[in-house]
Structures are given as C-alpha cells and as structure tokens.
C-alpha cells in the first residue's frame, strides 16, 4: 500500500491511495482517494482498506 499526496516515480504498489489534498494528477494515478490529511485521511484509509 502507498498513501500520500505527492507523485512518486516508483514501482506501482498493489494499492495506491491519494490524499484528498493531493493534486488532480496524483488523484487520477491512484487506485483510491481518501480524505485530506487535515481530515484524518490516512487513518480513514487504513480503517477502510487495511483493517
């Protein structure tokens, strides 16, 4: 799993999650989009997609 708000040129993970405050380019490249970091997006992504 990869979660973040920046575009990384690395091998694509099985699950990529863009933060809600990420650029549109990053959001389009991700498999899923969660809330922004100010809205606890990472915690929400872990709860929804991992646990």
Secondary structure, DSSP 8 states (H G I E B T S, - for coil): -EEESS---S---SSEEE-TTS-HHHHHHSSEE---GGGTHHHHHIIIII-
